[in-house]
Amino acid sequence: MSRRHRRDPRETRPPDDVFAEMLLAARELLAVRTPLDAELMVSDMLGAWWGRRLRGGDVEQILGEGLVDYAAKAGTPAALTLLISVAYLGTARQAAKAEGAALALMESDVARPRWADRVGAVKPAGCYVSRDVYGDQDTVLCTFAYNGEDTHALVVVVDYNMGGMARDAWVSSQVDKLLEQARLEAAANALLRFEDIEPQQARALLEFAMKATGAAATVRKGPRLVSDSYSAYHAFARARIKALPPGRMRPAPAHTEAPYSRDRRAMLAAEFLASDAAENLSDPSAASRCTDHIIDYGCDQDFNRPMRVSPTKCETFLLDWLPRKVLLSPGEQDAMPHVLSAWVRFAGPRIGLPEQGVRATLDAVWEATARFTEAYRDPTTFGLDRSLVHRLLPDGDLSALARRAFAFPLLQGMRGSTNLDLLNPADEADRRILLEIDHAGELGRADLEEHLAWHEEIASRLWVGDPPQLWEAAQRLADLGHDRHDVLHVLIEIAERIGDHPDELAAALDDIADIPDEPPI
């Protein structure tokens, strides 16, 4: 399907209008000469809504299965060709429905192209991976053919700085040229490796990567984090991966180690702080805390690889993760770039990183240092009392500050004989007192105890950020100008109605666009 036919499925047109336009575009399938061309066109079509959300249900069910039902009713040759392709490329539910509908149309003697019987009839020919010595990413290349003909390569880029997700995908019919280019690049660049990989391992690696991408899409990040072309090839890649033989463990990223216990992390930090690389760090206390953050990031966010260093990893740590996730003292803010540079000099040689790679990583750290002072926003610079910030962030999770302050806005001053400065919002008993004070005007309410219990439930969920859609919904409603208490009441109504069904709760929260004229509570 050519790009000019693609429309954003979030448009407010009736679904049948969207399906009619897609079926009109599907006439192009009758003119293509190979199953590969047809599969790529239909994959592009199915990718029109990949990673999107629709109010009221699953986009793959509403649009994907809806398209199958519409094509089945149309009963045209173009519709049959589309159904045959979806039977191979669609989700499990889409494929089952499309296969049944296609068989019914074929029994009615609806015409189809000669190549239609070869859709998906491919066998893998070889699998390869291009890796950088930093361990940042793998470029996986898998080749396929239809009975020895129409050889083509699926290429998927796996990014380990983003949780091992698939960030890009494309298809090439210039297989020999592609392989030769990859080999030449590896031969000319000491920081690249190109090697064969077992098809079973390629499948395990790519299944993990696409699952990670799908998880990112469910929290509204997928379409922003992947390449512009990824959605067009997503269905094709999913289907081709299933053509690879199963049965192997996913190969671990470079430099992966066994999980680090707290004691092992502490030993590694002590070893670093006693090393020659750290001897010029002037503030031992700040250096120790910064080292703990570096090690925790490598263990918890980078597949148990605290020793792995690279320009991209260091930039991501300094400019993205720290500003979002960690509360640093002023001394730690000043020390962090220096400690990270010392860590690069300590860790790089130990994992066998060439001197060229160590120098490039150090250059990246120093180039990011000035931007770090801009990217890292200490909450105290906005007028927040540091002791208040520490009460809201006993775990140092800077990303939780806004949602916790929303849940517990009364934390300072006197309320009657109660000194709010002495109450700890992380403590269950103190949390209850804070919520009771927040509802001082509702003391005559008959169901106050039950109502407070629900407020405590929502406040506890906001405190831990579970589910993340709860805070997202609260922000959307607050941005529309709604009162905080009304926002909380809407969240309570949804949580009470849904009950203990996490997926349904997340979906219901995603659907909130505004507060009705009459608040539910």
C-alpha positions in Angstrom: 0.0 0.0 0.0 1.6 3.3 -1.0 2.1 5.9 1.6 -0.2 8.4 0.0 -3.2 6.2 1.0 -2.3 6.1 4.7 -4.5 8.1 7.0 -4.3 8.6 10.7 -6.9 6.1 12.1 -7.6 8.6 14.9 -9.5 10.8 12.5 -13.1 11.3 13.5 -14.5 9.6 10.4 -16.7 6.5 10.8 -14.7 3.3 10.7 -16.5 2.1 7.5 -15.3 5.2 5.7 -11.7 4.3 6.7 -12.2 0.7 5.7 -13.7 1.7 2.3 -10.7 3.8 1.5 -8.3 1.0 2.5 -10.2 -1.5 0.4 -10.0 0.9 -2.5 -6.2 1.1 -2.0 -6.1 -2.7 -1.8 -6.9 -2.8 -5.5 -3.2 -2.2 -6.0 -2.6 -5.7 -4.7 -4.0 -7.1 -7.9 -1.3 -5.4 -9.9 1.8 -6.5 -8.0 3.8 -9.4 -9.3 5.2 -11.1 -6.2 3.9 -12.1 -2.8 6.8 -10.1 -1.2 5.4 -6.8 -2.7 1.9 -7.7 -1.5 3.1 -8.5 2.0 5.0 -5.2 2.3 1.9 -3.3 1.1 -0.4 -4.9 3.5 2.1 -4.6 6.4 2.2 -0.9 5.6 -1.6 -0.8 5.7 -1.8 -2.6 9.1 0.9 -0.3 10.4 -1.3 2.7 9.9 -2.6 2.3 13.5 0.3 0.5 15.2 1.0 1.9 18.6 -2.1 4.1 18.6 -4.9 4.1 21.1 -8.6 4.4 20.5 -11.1 5.4 23.1 -13.4 2.5 23.9 -11.2 -0.5 23.0 -8.2 -2.2 21.5 -7.2 -0.6 18.2 -6.2 -4.0 16.8 -9.6 -5.3 17.5 -11.6 -2.2 16.4 -9.7 -1.3 13.3 -7.7 -4.5 12.5 -10.5 -7.0 12.9 -13.0 -4.4 11.7 -11.1 -4.2 8.4 -11.2 -8.0 8.1 -15.0 -8.0 8.6 -15.4 -5.2 6.1 -13.3 -7.0 3.5 -15.2 -10.2 4.0 -18.5 -8.5 3.3 -17.1 -6.8 0.2 -16.3 -10.1 -1.4 -14.2 -8.6 -4.2 -10.9 -9.9 -5.7 -9.1 -7.1 -4.0 -10.8 -7.9 -0.7 -9.8 -11.6 -1.0 -6.2 -10.7 -1.7 -6.2 -8.4 1.3 -7.7 -11.2 3.5 -5.1 -13.7 2.3 -2.3 -11.3 3.3 -3.8 -10.5 6.7 -4.1 -14.2 7.4 -0.3 -14.3 7.3 0.5 -10.8 8.7 -2.2 -10.0 11.2 -2.5 -10.7 14.9 -3.6 -14.1 15.9 -7.3 -13.0 16.1 -7.0 -11.1 12.8 -5.3 -14.0 11.1 -7.9 -16.5 12.2 -10.8 -14.3 11.1 -9.1 -13.4 7.8 -8.3 -17.1 7.0 -11.9 -18.1 7.5 -13.3 -15.3 5.4 -10.7 -15.9 2.6 -11.7 -19.6 2.4 -15.3 -18.7 2.2 -14.6 -16.3 -0.7 -12.4 -18.8 -2.5 -15.2 -21.4 -2.3 -17.4 -18.8 -4.0 -14.8 -18.7 -6.8 -13.7 -15.1 -6.2 -10.7 -14.6 -8.4 -7.2 -14.1 -6.9 -3.7 -13.5 -8.3 -1.4 -16.4 -9.1 1.1 -15.4 -6.4 -1.6 -15.4 -3.6 -0.9 -19.1 -2.8 2.7 -18.2 -2.0 2.0 -15.5 0.6 4.2 -16.3 3.6 5.6 -19.4 2.1 9.2 -18.5 2.9 12.2 -20.3 4.5 15.1 -18.6 6.3 18.4 -18.6 4.4 20.8 -17.0 6.9 21.0 -14.8 10.0 23.7 -12.2 10.9 24.3 -9.5 13.4 26.3 -6.3 13.3 27.4 -5.2 16.8 29.3 -2.3 18.1 31.9 -3.0 20.7 30.2 -0.7 23.2 27.2 -3.0 23.4 24.8 -0.2 22.5 22.9 -2.0 19.8 22.6 -5.0 17.5 21.6 -4.8 13.9 20.1 -8.1 13.1 19.8 -9.2 9.4 17.8 -12.3 8.5 17.5 -13.5 4.9 14.5 -15.4 3.4 13.4 -16.8 0.1 10.3 -18.2 -1.6 11.4 -21.6 -2.8 14.8 -20.1 -3.6 13.3 -17.1 -5.4 12.8 -13.5 -4.4 15.5 -13.5 -1.8 15.2 -10.6 0.6 16.5 -9.5 4.0 14.7 -8.2 7.1 16.8 -5.8 9.1 16.0 -4.9 12.7 17.9 -2.5 14.9 17.8 -3.4 18.6 18.7 -0.6 21.0 20.0 -1.7 24.4 20.1 1.8 25.7 16.3 1.7 25.4 15.7 -1.6 27.2 16.5 -3.8 24.2 13.6 -2.6 22.1 13.4 -2.8 18.3 13.9 0.8 17.2 13.9 0.4 13.4 13.1 -2.1 10.8 13.2 -2.3 7.0 13.4 -4.8 4.1 15.9 -5.0 1.3 16.0 -7.2 -1.8 19.7 -6.3 -2.4 20.8 -9.1 -0.1 24.3 -9.7 -1.5 25.1 -5.9 -1.5 23.8 -5.5 2.0 25.9 -8.3 3.4 29.0 -7.1 1.6 28.5 -3.6 2.8 28.2 -4.8 6.4 31.4 -6.9 6.2 33.3 -4.0 4.7 32.1 -1.6 7.4 33.2 -4.1 10.1 36.6 -4.6 8.5 37.2 -0.8 8.3 35.9 0.1 11.8 37.6 -1.3 14.9 34.5 -0.6 16.9 32.2 -2.8 14.8 31.8 -6.6 14.6 29.8 -8.6 12.0 29.1 -12.3 12.5 26.8 -15.1 11.8 24.1 -15.9 14.3 22.0 -19.1 14.7 18.4 -18.6 13.3 17.0 -19.8 16.7 19.0 -17.1 18.5 18.0 -14.5 16.0 14.3 -15.4 16.6 14.7 -15.2 20.4 16.5 -11.9 20.2 14.0 -10.3 17.9 11.0 -11.7 19.8 12.3 -10.1 22.9 13.0 -6.8 21.1 9.6 -6.5 19.5 7.9 -7.4 22.8 9.9 -4.5 24.4 8.8 -2.2 21.7 5.2 -3.2 22.2 5.5 -2.6 25.9 6.8 0.9 25.2 3.8 1.5 22.9 1.3 0.6 25.6 2.5 3.6 27.7 2.2 6.0 24.7 5.9 6.0 24.0 6.2 3.5 21.1 5.5 5.8 18.1 7.8 8.5 19.5 10.7 6.2 20.2 10.9 4.2 17.0 11.8 5.3 13.5 9.1 6.7 11.2 9.2 3.5 9.1 9.0 1.0 11.9 5.2 0.8 12.0 5.1 0.0 8.2 7.3 -3.0 8.7 6.0 -4.1 12.1 3.5 -6.7 10.9 5.9 -8.0 8.3 8.7 -8.4 10.8 6.4 -10.1 13.3 5.4 -12.7 10.7 9.0 -13.3 9.4 10.3 -13.9 12.9 7.8 -16.7 13.2 9.3 -18.3 10.1 12.6 -18.7 12.0 13.0 -21.9 14.0 12.4 -21.7 17.7 14.3 -23.3 20.5 17.2 -21.2 21.7 17.8 -18.8 24.5 18.0 -15.1 23.6 21.8 -14.2 23.3 22.8 -11.9 26.1 23.9 -8.4 25.2 27.7 -7.8 25.2 29.2 -7.5 28.7 26.1 -8.9 30.5 26.9 -10.4 33.9 25.0 -12.3 36.6 22.6 -10.2 38.7 24.3 -7.9 41.2 23.3 -8.2 44.8 23.5 -5.1 47.1 26.7 -6.5 48.6 28.3 -7.0 45.2 27.3 -3.5 44.1 28.9 -2.1 47.3 32.1 -4.1 46.7 32.3 -2.8 43.1 31.8 0.8 44.3 34.5 0.3 46.9 36.9 -1.1 44.4 36.3 1.9 42.1 36.7 4.5 44.8 40.1 2.9 45.8 41.3 2.8 42.2 43.8 5.2 40.5 40.9 6.4 38.3 39.1 7.9 41.3 42.1 9.3 43.1 41.5 12.9 42.0 37.8 13.1 43.1 37.8 15.8 45.7 34.5 15.1 47.6 34.6 11.4 48.8 31.0 11.5 50.2 29.5 12.9 47.0 31.7 10.6 44.8 30.4 7.6 46.8 26.7 8.5 46.3 27.3 9.3 42.6 29.0 5.9 42.1 26.0 4.1 43.6 23.8 5.8 41.0 26.1 4.8 38.2 26.2 1.2 39.3 22.4 1.1 40.0 21.7 2.4 36.5 23.9 -0.2 34.9 22.4 -3.0 36.9 18.7 -2.0 36.8 18.4 -0.3 33.4 21.1 -1.9 31.3 20.8 -5.7 31.7 23.2 -6.0 34.7 26.0 -4.2 32.9 27.4 -1.6 35.4 30.8 -1.8 33.8 29.6 -1.1 30.3 30.4 2.4 29.1 29.7 4.1 25.8 29.1 7.7 24.5 25.4 7.0 24.1 24.9 5.3 27.5 26.7 8.1 29.4 24.7 10.8 27.6 21.5 9.0 28.3 22.4 8.6 32.0 23.4 12.2 32.4 20.8 14.0 30.3 17.8 11.7 30.5 17.7 9.3 33.4 19.3 11.4 36.2 17.1 14.5 35.5 14.0 12.4 35.6 14.7 9.8 38.3 17.2 10.8 40.9 17.3 13.6 43.5 20.8 14.8 43.8 22.3 17.1 46.4 24.1 20.3 45.1 27.4 18.6 45.9 26.4 15.5 43.9 25.3 17.6 41.0 28.7 19.2 40.8 30.5 15.9 41.3 28.6 13.6 38.9 30.3 14.4 35.5 33.7 14.0 37.2 32.8 10.7 38.8 31.3 9.4 35.6 34.5 10.3 33.7 36.6 8.5 36.3 34.2 5.5 36.0 34.8 5.4 32.2 38.6 5.3 32.8 38.1 2.6 35.4 35.5 0.4 33.6 36.4 0.8 29.9 39.7 -1.1 30.0 38.2 -3.8 32.2 35.6 -4.8 29.6 38.2 -4.7 26.8 37.0 -1.4 25.3 39.6 -0.2 22.8 41.4 3.0 23.8 39.6 4.7 20.9 36.3 3.8 22.5 37.4 5.1 25.9 38.5 8.4 24.5 35.2 8.8 22.5 33.2 8.1 25.7 35.2 10.6 27.7 34.7 13.2 25.0 30.9 12.5 25.1 30.8 12.9 28.9 32.5 16.3 28.8 30.4 17.5 25.9 27.3 16.6 27.9 28.5 18.2 31.1 27.3 21.7 30.2 24.0 20.4 29.1 23.7 18.4 32.3 23.7 21.6 34.4 20.8 22.7 32.2 18.9 19.4 32.0 19.1 18.6 35.8 16.6 20.8 37.6 17.0 20.8 41.3 13.5 21.1 42.8 14.8 23.6 45.4 15.6 26.1 42.6 11.8 26.4 42.1 11.3 27.5 45.7 10.6 24.1 47.2 12.0 23.5 50.7 14.7 20.8 50.6 13.3 19.1 53.7 9.8 19.0 52.0 11.3 17.4 48.9 13.0 14.8 51.0 9.8 13.9 52.7 8.1 13.4 49.4 11.1 11.6 47.9 12.5 9.3 50.6 13.5 6.9 47.8 15.1 9.7 45.8 12.8 9.0 42.8 12.6 12.5 41.3 10.0 11.5 38.7 7.5 10.9 41.6 7.7 14.4 43.0 4.8 16.0 41.0 2.3 13.1 41.5 3.1 12.8 45.2 2.7 16.5 45.8 -0.7 16.2 44.0 -1.7 13.4 46.3 -0.6 15.2 49.5 -0.7 19.0 49.0 -0.9 19.8 52.7 2.5 19.1 54.2 3.6 22.4 55.9 2.3 24.7 58.6 -0.2 24.2 61.5 -3.8 22.8 61.2 -5.3 23.3 64.6 -2.9 21.6 67.0 -1.3 19.4 64.3 2.1 20.4 62.9 2.0 19.2 59.3 5.8 19.5 59.1 6.2 16.5 61.4 3.9 14.2 59.4 5.5 11.7 57.0 3.4 11.0 53.9 5.3 7.7 53.4 3.9 6.5 56.7 0.5 4.8 56.6 -0.8 6.4 59.8 0.5 9.9 59.0 -0.9 9.6 55.5 -4.4 9.0 57.0 -4.1 12.1 59.2 -3.0 14.2 56.2 -6.0 13.0 54.2 -8.4 13.7 57.1 -7.1 17.2 57.3 -7.5 17.6 53.5 -11.2 16.7 54.1 -11.8 18.9 57.1 -14.8 20.5 55.4 -16.5 17.2 54.9 -16.7 16.0 58.6 -20.5 15.7 58.5 -20.5 13.4 55.5 -22.2 10.1 56.3 -19.8 7.9 54.3 -16.7 9.8 55.3 -14.8 6.7 56.4 -15.4 4.8 53.2 -14.7 8.0 51.2 -11.4 8.5 53.0 -10.5 4.9 52.4 -10.9 5.4 48.6 -8.9 8.7 48.8 -6.2 6.7 50.6 -6.3 4.1 47.9 -5.8 6.6 45.1 -3.1 8.5 47.1 -1.2 5.2 47.7 -1.4 4.4 44.0 -0.2 7.9 43.0 2.7 7.5 45.5 4.0 4.4 43.8 2.9 5.3 40.3 0.8 2.2 39.8 -0.8 2.1 37.3 1.1 4.9 35.4 -2.2 5.8 33.6 -3.6 7.1 36.9 -1.2 10.1 37.0 -1.5 10.6 33.2 -5.3 10.9 33.6 -5.0 13.2 36.5 -2.7 15.5 34.5 -5.0 15.6 31.5 -7.9 16.6 33.7 -5.9 19.2 35.7 -4.6 20.7 32.4 -8.2 21.3 31.4 -8.6 23.4 34.5 -10.5 21.0 36.8 -10.2 21.3 40.5 -7.9 18.8 42.2 -10.6 17.4 44.4 -12.9 16.8 41.4 -10.1 15.1 39.6 -9.5 12.7 42.5 -13.2 12.0 42.7 -13.3 10.9 39.1 -10.3 8.6 39.7 -12.0 7.2 42.7 -15.2 6.5 40.8 -13.3 4.6 38.1 -11.3 2.6 40.5 -14.4 1.7 42.5 -16.3 0.7 39.4 -13.5 -1.4 37.8 -12.3 -3.1 41.0 -9.3 -5.4 41.0 -8.8 -5.7 37.2 -5.5 -3.9 36.4 -5.8 -4.1 32.6 -9.4 -2.8 32.6 -8.4 0.0 35.0 -5.6 1.1 32.8 -7.9 1.1 29.8 -10.6 3.0 31.6 -8.1 5.6 32.7 -6.7 6.0 29.2 -10.3 6.7 28.0 -10.8 9.7 30.3 -10.8 12.9 28.2 -12.8 15.3 30.5 -15.0 15.4 33.6 -18.8 15.3 33.0 -20.8 18.4 33.9 -22.0 16.5 37.0 -19.0 15.0 38.8 -19.6 11.3 39.7 -19.1 11.9 43.4 
